[in-house]
Amino acid sequence: MKKMIMFVLAAVMLLSLTACGGGEEMGTSFGAESAAMLLEQVWGSYADDEKFAIMGGDYDNNVADAPAAFDYSNAEYMDSMLAVPADAAAMVDDAASMIHMMNANTFTAGAFHLADTANEDAFVSAVKDSVMNRQWLCGFPEKLVIVSDGAGYVVSAFGNGEAVDNFAAKLIDMGGTVIVDENIE
């Protein structure tokens, strides 16, 4: 009888743990658990001859030669470095960057996790408008691509057309869907 009660209790506990864990998001279709991890996976998929000098992070916290987490709570940095306006920055609960070390207009990528996936269209529209209507200094980016995983992550990249296309192809290989693919005029 004791074995039967223990078996029932174990089954109930297992079911309750399964039910509790079912509501948590464990990664995405990109397979990343954070924005920084997502960009690290993309950068890790580059062949040595495809790589270029990069930095990651933001003005206050940055690293050389790797993507890194970005302080998404700093709307000014989100706008100046990643072209994410303040209203769109408020939709983000995780961010990371991967930026060409010599000239951000040659290549800048930002990975963003949205606090609410229902905001994806508004976020994408705000970032696209910001990039397309920006006054550029020190070079003019050629192309903008925005890719989504459909599960809360949105990744933008602008800069040299070839570099942006290569980056987007790697995100597509990881399960992403291109939402925006436009030349910057």
HELIX and SHEET records of a PDB file:
HELIX    1   1 LYS A    2  GLY A   22  1                                  21    
HELIX    2   2 ALA A   35  GLY A   44  1                                  10    
HELIX    3   3 ASP A   48  GLU A   50  5                                   3    
HELIX    4   4 ALA A   75  LEU A   82  1                                   8    
HELIX    5   5 ALA A   86  ALA A   89  1                                   4    
HELIX    6   6 THR A  117  ASN A  119  5                                   3    
HELIX    7   7 GLU A  120  MET A  132  1                                  13    
HELIX    8   8 GLY A  161  ASP A  173  1                                  13    
SHEET    1   A 4 ASN A  62  ALA A  64  0                                        
SHEET    2   A 4 ILE A  54  GLY A  57 -1                                        
SHEET    3   A 4 VAL A  92  HIS A 100 -1                                        
SHEET    4   A 4 ALA A  68  ALA A  69 -1                                        
SHEET    1   B 7 ASN A  62  ALA A  64  0                                        
SHEET    2   B 7 ILE A  54  GLY A  57 -1                                        
SHEET    3   B 7 VAL A  92  HIS A 100 -1                                        
SHEET    4   B 7 PHE A 107  LEU A 114 -1                                        
SHEET    5   B 7 TYR A 153  GLY A 159 -1                                        
SHEET    6   B 7 LYS A 143  SER A 148 -1                                        
SHEET    7   B 7 THR A 177  ASN A 183 -1                                        
END                                                                             
